[in-house]
Amino acid sequence: MKLYISPGACSLSPHIVIRELGLDIGVEAVNLGTKVTASGADFRAINPKGYVPALVLDDGSLLTEGAVIVQYLADSKPEAGLLAKPGTLERYRTQEWLNFVAAEVHKGFSPLFRKDCPAEWQAVVRATLNTRFQLIDAHLADNAYVMGERFTVVDAYLFTVLGWARFTNLDLTGYPNITAYLARVGERPAVQAALAAEKAAR
């Protein structure tokens, strides 16, 4: 298998999961501006959607969308406990959080990365994101990780997107539980390894 990433993008989430699981999966960077991979391939020929993450499976088939990829990876090594067993309520709770992060936080940041986004709309986006941060901060008041005391795939995703706050001038200091959470997740060896690898790939 091979995971296609772009440093700083949401593909950091499955990259972290790969390292948490200790999977022997290749990782290749993509220039999202030129759509060319580090090895010189046309990324659109690999993933017609043109964005990361993209996971090419051993049989050559393609899997896209970060929230789906992290579940697929976790299911490849269920004993690691990064995702609850199928059919359990905890599994659905995890998927509930993955969907929330994808739809309400990840996509919430998107307009702030657009140079053509009007200041008036940016103010609305920031206000909306802050309501999401309030909910997350309250949840983390009683939980070391999103699903409780155990790191799961949701944490890889939430850590990734909350990290964009520093690139979009969103101040998280008013959210002490989020701040502590980011520090806690950031100290994990797998997270540090993924961040170091992506820094080297820039």
Beta strands, then each sheet from edge to edge (+ up, - down):
strand 1: 2-5
strand 2: 26-31
strand 3: 36-37
strand 4: 54-56
strand 5: 62-64
sheet 1: 3+ 2- 1- 4+ 5-
end
